[in-house]
Amino acid sequence: MYMPENIYHITTKHDWDKALQLGYYEAPSLAIEGFIHCSTNEQVEGVLHRYYRGQTGLLKLVIDPLKLQNELKYELAPSTHELFPHVYGPIHTGAVVSIAEID
């Protein structure tokens, strides 16, 4: 049986604490673009380098795609010519299977 690989999302401790209170996580991109940007394990370092350089208090959310309650699509990012996972709706906190602090 095929088991999809986990996907990853970078956020702040503050935003994750808010998600725990609400029961779901919403990134600003959901309101602006209609989806939450995620990445594969291989893409995390590049995302950190491009968008989060010098920031502190970051967390890497590990998300089980089978536990998502909203649609997951892999779509081309023109800037990198790579397919990235996008979640079209809030991410229920139960879909997050682990969390790692980023130093």
PyMOL CGO cylinders between C-alpha atoms (Angstrom):
from pymol import cmd
from pymol.cgo import CYLINDER

trace = [
    CYLINDER, 0.00, 0.00, 0.00, 1.31, 3.45, -0.94, 0.3, 1, 1, 1, 1, 1, 1,
    CYLINDER, 1.31, 3.45, -0.94, 1.97, 5.74, 2.02, 0.3, 1, 1, 1, 1, 1, 1,
    CYLINDER, 1.97, 5.74, 2.02, 2.48, 9.38, 1.05, 0.3, 1, 1, 1, 1, 1, 1,
    CYLINDER, 2.48, 9.38, 1.05, 5.48, 11.09, 2.58, 0.3, 1, 1, 1, 1, 1, 1,
    CYLINDER, 5.48, 11.09, 2.58, 5.04, 13.65, 5.31, 0.3, 1, 1, 1, 1, 1, 1,
    CYLINDER, 5.04, 13.65, 5.31, 5.07, 17.29, 4.31, 0.3, 1, 1, 1, 1, 1, 1,
    CYLINDER, 5.07, 17.29, 4.31, 6.56, 20.20, 6.24, 0.3, 1, 1, 1, 1, 1, 1,
    CYLINDER, 6.56, 20.20, 6.24, 5.67, 23.77, 7.11, 0.3, 1, 1, 1, 1, 1, 1,
    CYLINDER, 5.67, 23.77, 7.11, 7.78, 26.45, 8.79, 0.3, 1, 1, 1, 1, 1, 1,
    CYLINDER, 7.78, 26.45, 8.79, 6.05, 28.70, 11.31, 0.3, 1, 1, 1, 1, 1, 1,
    CYLINDER, 6.05, 28.70, 11.31, 6.73, 30.64, 14.49, 0.3, 1, 1, 1, 1, 1, 1,
    CYLINDER, 6.73, 30.64, 14.49, 6.25, 29.41, 18.04, 0.3, 1, 1, 1, 1, 1, 1,
    CYLINDER, 6.25, 29.41, 18.04, 3.73, 32.21, 18.52, 0.3, 1, 1, 1, 1, 1, 1,
    CYLINDER, 3.73, 32.21, 18.52, 1.61, 31.13, 15.54, 0.3, 1, 1, 1, 1, 1, 1,
    CYLINDER, 1.61, 31.13, 15.54, 1.76, 27.47, 16.58, 0.3, 1, 1, 1, 1, 1, 1,
    CYLINDER, 1.76, 27.47, 16.58, 0.64, 28.35, 20.12, 0.3, 1, 1, 1, 1, 1, 1,
    CYLINDER, 0.64, 28.35, 20.12, -2.32, 30.19, 18.59, 0.3, 1, 1, 1, 1, 1, 1,
    CYLINDER, -2.32, 30.19, 18.59, -3.12, 27.12, 16.46, 0.3, 1, 1, 1, 1, 1, 1,
    CYLINDER, -3.12, 27.12, 16.46, -3.12, 24.89, 19.53, 0.3, 1, 1, 1, 1, 1, 1,
    CYLINDER, -3.12, 24.89, 19.53, -5.71, 27.15, 21.14, 0.3, 1, 1, 1, 1, 1, 1,
    CYLINDER, -5.71, 27.15, 21.14, -7.90, 27.14, 18.01, 0.3, 1, 1, 1, 1, 1, 1,
    CYLINDER, -7.90, 27.14, 18.01, -7.39, 23.48, 17.03, 0.3, 1, 1, 1, 1, 1, 1,
    CYLINDER, -7.39, 23.48, 17.03, -6.14, 24.41, 13.56, 0.3, 1, 1, 1, 1, 1, 1,
    CYLINDER, -6.14, 24.41, 13.56, -3.33, 26.34, 11.89, 0.3, 1, 1, 1, 1, 1, 1,
    CYLINDER, -3.33, 26.34, 11.89, -3.73, 29.07, 9.28, 0.3, 1, 1, 1, 1, 1, 1,
    CYLINDER, -3.73, 29.07, 9.28, -0.78, 30.76, 7.61, 0.3, 1, 1, 1, 1, 1, 1,
    CYLINDER, -0.78, 30.76, 7.61, -1.20, 34.30, 6.22, 0.3, 1, 1, 1, 1, 1, 1,
    CYLINDER, -1.20, 34.30, 6.22, -0.88, 32.84, 2.71, 0.3, 1, 1, 1, 1, 1, 1,
    CYLINDER, -0.88, 32.84, 2.71, -4.24, 31.07, 3.15, 0.3, 1, 1, 1, 1, 1, 1,
    CYLINDER, -4.24, 31.07, 3.15, -6.10, 34.40, 3.13, 0.3, 1, 1, 1, 1, 1, 1,
    CYLINDER, -6.10, 34.40, 3.13, -3.82, 35.94, 0.48, 0.3, 1, 1, 1, 1, 1, 1,
    CYLINDER, -3.82, 35.94, 0.48, -3.24, 33.06, -1.96, 0.3, 1, 1, 1, 1, 1, 1,
    CYLINDER, -3.24, 33.06, -1.96, -5.88, 30.51, -0.94, 0.3, 1, 1, 1, 1, 1, 1,
    CYLINDER, -5.88, 30.51, -0.94, -3.47, 27.86, 0.33, 0.3, 1, 1, 1, 1, 1, 1,
    CYLINDER, -3.47, 27.86, 0.33, -0.76, 27.14, 2.91, 0.3, 1, 1, 1, 1, 1, 1,
    CYLINDER, -0.76, 27.14, 2.91, 2.75, 26.69, 1.50, 0.3, 1, 1, 1, 1, 1, 1,
    CYLINDER, 2.75, 26.69, 1.50, 4.43, 23.45, 2.56, 0.3, 1, 1, 1, 1, 1, 1,
    CYLINDER, 4.43, 23.45, 2.56, 7.48, 21.56, 1.36, 0.3, 1, 1, 1, 1, 1, 1,
    CYLINDER, 7.48, 21.56, 1.36, 8.94, 18.10, 1.06, 0.3, 1, 1, 1, 1, 1, 1,
    CYLINDER, 8.94, 18.10, 1.06, 11.77, 17.08, 3.38, 0.3, 1, 1, 1, 1, 1, 1,
    CYLINDER, 11.77, 17.08, 3.38, 14.28, 17.76, 0.60, 0.3, 1, 1, 1, 1, 1, 1,
    CYLINDER, 14.28, 17.76, 0.60, 12.92, 21.30, 0.09, 0.3, 1, 1, 1, 1, 1, 1,
    CYLINDER, 12.92, 21.30, 0.09, 12.98, 22.48, 3.73, 0.3, 1, 1, 1, 1, 1, 1,
    CYLINDER, 12.98, 22.48, 3.73, 16.58, 23.76, 3.71, 0.3, 1, 1, 1, 1, 1, 1,
    CYLINDER, 16.58, 23.76, 3.71, 16.01, 25.80, 0.56, 0.3, 1, 1, 1, 1, 1, 1,
    CYLINDER, 16.01, 25.80, 0.56, 12.82, 27.30, 1.99, 0.3, 1, 1, 1, 1, 1, 1,
    CYLINDER, 12.82, 27.30, 1.99, 14.62, 28.24, 5.20, 0.3, 1, 1, 1, 1, 1, 1,
    CYLINDER, 14.62, 28.24, 5.20, 17.45, 29.82, 3.22, 0.3, 1, 1, 1, 1, 1, 1,
    CYLINDER, 17.45, 29.82, 3.22, 15.18, 31.78, 0.84, 0.3, 1, 1, 1, 1, 1, 1,
    CYLINDER, 15.18, 31.78, 0.84, 12.47, 32.99, 3.22, 0.3, 1, 1, 1, 1, 1, 1,
    CYLINDER, 12.47, 32.99, 3.22, 13.55, 32.67, 6.86, 0.3, 1, 1, 1, 1, 1, 1,
    CYLINDER, 13.55, 32.67, 6.86, 17.23, 33.59, 6.97, 0.3, 1, 1, 1, 1, 1, 1,
    CYLINDER, 17.23, 33.59, 6.97, 18.16, 35.27, 10.25, 0.3, 1, 1, 1, 1, 1, 1,
    CYLINDER, 18.16, 35.27, 10.25, 14.79, 34.62, 11.91, 0.3, 1, 1, 1, 1, 1, 1,
    CYLINDER, 14.79, 34.62, 11.91, 14.55, 32.96, 15.31, 0.3, 1, 1, 1, 1, 1, 1,
    CYLINDER, 14.55, 32.96, 15.31, 11.78, 31.20, 17.19, 0.3, 1, 1, 1, 1, 1, 1,
    CYLINDER, 11.78, 31.20, 17.19, 10.89, 29.02, 14.22, 0.3, 1, 1, 1, 1, 1, 1,
    CYLINDER, 10.89, 29.02, 14.22, 9.32, 25.57, 14.23, 0.3, 1, 1, 1, 1, 1, 1,
    CYLINDER, 9.32, 25.57, 14.23, 9.17, 22.89, 11.56, 0.3, 1, 1, 1, 1, 1, 1,
    CYLINDER, 9.17, 22.89, 11.56, 5.75, 21.23, 11.55, 0.3, 1, 1, 1, 1, 1, 1,
    CYLINDER, 5.75, 21.23, 11.55, 5.72, 17.63, 10.31, 0.3, 1, 1, 1, 1, 1, 1,
    CYLINDER, 5.72, 17.63, 10.31, 2.35, 16.96, 8.69, 0.3, 1, 1, 1, 1, 1, 1,
    CYLINDER, 2.35, 16.96, 8.69, 0.83, 13.58, 7.83, 0.3, 1, 1, 1, 1, 1, 1,
    CYLINDER, 0.83, 13.58, 7.83, -0.98, 14.09, 4.51, 0.3, 1, 1, 1, 1, 1, 1,
    CYLINDER, -0.98, 14.09, 4.51, -3.41, 11.28, 5.34, 0.3, 1, 1, 1, 1, 1, 1,
    CYLINDER, -3.41, 11.28, 5.34, -4.63, 13.26, 8.36, 0.3, 1, 1, 1, 1, 1, 1,
    CYLINDER, -4.63, 13.26, 8.36, -5.32, 16.47, 6.45, 0.3, 1, 1, 1, 1, 1, 1,
    CYLINDER, -5.32, 16.47, 6.45, -8.96, 17.52, 6.28, 0.3, 1, 1, 1, 1, 1, 1,
    CYLINDER, -8.96, 17.52, 6.28, -8.42, 19.85, 3.32, 0.3, 1, 1, 1, 1, 1, 1,
    CYLINDER, -8.42, 19.85, 3.32, -7.15, 19.30, -0.19, 0.3, 1, 1, 1, 1, 1, 1,
    CYLINDER, -7.15, 19.30, -0.19, -3.42, 18.82, -0.80, 0.3, 1, 1, 1, 1, 1, 1,
    CYLINDER, -3.42, 18.82, -0.80, -2.04, 19.65, -4.24, 0.3, 1, 1, 1, 1, 1, 1,
    CYLINDER, -2.04, 19.65, -4.24, 1.52, 19.56, -5.54, 0.3, 1, 1, 1, 1, 1, 1,
    CYLINDER, 1.52, 19.56, -5.54, 2.00, 22.62, -7.71, 0.3, 1, 1, 1, 1, 1, 1,
    CYLINDER, 2.00, 22.62, -7.71, 4.85, 24.16, -9.66, 0.3, 1, 1, 1, 1, 1, 1,
    CYLINDER, 4.85, 24.16, -9.66, 6.65, 27.09, -8.07, 0.3, 1, 1, 1, 1, 1, 1,
    CYLINDER, 6.65, 27.09, -8.07, 7.88, 29.19, -11.01, 0.3, 1, 1, 1, 1, 1, 1,
    CYLINDER, 7.88, 29.19, -11.01, 10.74, 30.68, -8.98, 0.3, 1, 1, 1, 1, 1, 1,
    CYLINDER, 10.74, 30.68, -8.98, 12.38, 27.29, -8.35, 0.3, 1, 1, 1, 1, 1, 1,
    CYLINDER, 12.38, 27.29, -8.35, 10.78, 25.07, -11.02, 0.3, 1, 1, 1, 1, 1, 1,
    CYLINDER, 10.78, 25.07, -11.02, 9.90, 22.55, -8.29, 0.3, 1, 1, 1, 1, 1, 1,
    CYLINDER, 9.90, 22.55, -8.29, 6.60, 20.99, -7.25, 0.3, 1, 1, 1, 1, 1, 1,
    CYLINDER, 6.60, 20.99, -7.25, 5.62, 22.10, -3.75, 0.3, 1, 1, 1, 1, 1, 1,
    CYLINDER, 5.62, 22.10, -3.75, 2.78, 20.77, -1.60, 0.3, 1, 1, 1, 1, 1, 1,
    CYLINDER, 2.78, 20.77, -1.60, 0.00, 23.29, -0.96, 0.3, 1, 1, 1, 1, 1, 1,
    CYLINDER, 0.00, 23.29, -0.96, -2.82, 22.76, 1.55, 0.3, 1, 1, 1, 1, 1, 1,
    CYLINDER, -2.82, 22.76, 1.55, -6.09, 24.40, 0.48, 0.3, 1, 1, 1, 1, 1, 1,
    CYLINDER, -6.09, 24.40, 0.48, -7.54, 25.19, 3.89, 0.3, 1, 1, 1, 1, 1, 1,
    CYLINDER, -7.54, 25.19, 3.89, -6.56, 25.22, 7.55, 0.3, 1, 1, 1, 1, 1, 1,
    CYLINDER, -6.56, 25.22, 7.55, -4.33, 22.46, 8.88, 0.3, 1, 1, 1, 1, 1, 1,
    CYLINDER, -4.33, 22.46, 8.88, -6.00, 20.70, 11.80, 0.3, 1, 1, 1, 1, 1, 1,
    CYLINDER, -6.00, 20.70, 11.80, -3.54, 20.33, 14.66, 0.3, 1, 1, 1, 1, 1, 1,
    CYLINDER, -3.54, 20.33, 14.66, -4.19, 16.57, 14.66, 0.3, 1, 1, 1, 1, 1, 1,
    CYLINDER, -4.19, 16.57, 14.66, -2.50, 16.33, 11.25, 0.3, 1, 1, 1, 1, 1, 1,
    CYLINDER, -2.50, 16.33, 11.25, 0.77, 17.61, 12.75, 0.3, 1, 1, 1, 1, 1, 1,
    CYLINDER, 0.77, 17.61, 12.75, 2.59, 14.48, 13.90, 0.3, 1, 1, 1, 1, 1, 1,
    CYLINDER, 2.59, 14.48, 13.90, 5.72, 16.15, 15.28, 0.3, 1, 1, 1, 1, 1, 1,
    CYLINDER, 5.72, 16.15, 15.28, 7.36, 19.50, 15.73, 0.3, 1, 1, 1, 1, 1, 1,
    CYLINDER, 7.36, 19.50, 15.73, 11.04, 20.42, 15.64, 0.3, 1, 1, 1, 1, 1, 1,
    CYLINDER, 11.04, 20.42, 15.64, 12.61, 23.66, 16.81, 0.3, 1, 1, 1, 1, 1, 1,
    CYLINDER, 12.61, 23.66, 16.81, 14.86, 25.31, 14.23, 0.3, 1, 1, 1, 1, 1, 1,
    CYLINDER, 14.86, 25.31, 14.23, 18.04, 26.87, 15.58, 0.3, 1, 1, 1, 1, 1, 1,
]
cmd.load_cgo(trace, "trace")
